[in-house]
Amino acid sequence: MQNDVTASEGFDKTICVAMTGASGIQYALRLIECLINANCEVYVLMSKPAQIVMGMDTNIPVPSRTADVQKQFASMYGARPGQLKAFGQQEWTAPVASGSGAPDAMVICPCTTGTLASVAAGTCNSLLERAADVVIKEGKKLIVMPREMPFSLIHLENMQRLARAGVVIMPPNPAFYNLPKTVDELIDFVVARVMDQLEVKQTLMPRWGIEE
């Protein structure tokens, strides 16, 4: 069910995309772009380690101020006024900090094993962790995309704990049956599967066995 604020602004859904300090931030950037194109309102949460990794994994300049992150992403993806909002990690007045302002769904992409552990423990030491806690307690969909290998028993136990709470564990594992020729095609495969989980229409990749 959409909240009144989302409906009044004319967006189909509100999705929170959280980025942490694991390699693979390209998945999150493409996801944000696709959600904007699909008429979703997007909340962006970005940890300091994620900003560092973004500077390492891409050639995109990374602003240090949250307001500049919001301005940059909105410009990059052609967001409408108010469609993309970024929040700092200690911005406790952000909508995602409360059940009354919970998004329709949240994706942590990529998700470090440290963030995985914190969300599983319900520590809520940052806005990102609190937002994930809110989404779980409100019965909304939370997708975590751990990008690590191999997984230790500790990692697997944390995933099991979250899965029991209804969290979708979705490592960003691309497939090859579609014979990808570029890195972008590998990224799009993963993002398409995330969009399907969010029940947001996507045209990146057809579902298996369905002609489009």
Secondary structure, 3 states (H helix, E strand, C coil): CCCHHHHHCCCCCEEEEEECCCCCHHHHHHHHHHHHHCCCEEEEEECHHHHHHHHHHCCCCCCCCHHHHHHHHHHHCCCCCCCEEEECCCCCCCHHHCHHHCCCEEEEEEECHHHHHHHHHCCCCCHHHHHHHHHHHCCCEEEEEECCCCCCHHHHHHHHHHHHCCCEECCCCCCCCCCCCCHHHHHHHHHHHHHHHHCCCCCCCCCCCCCC
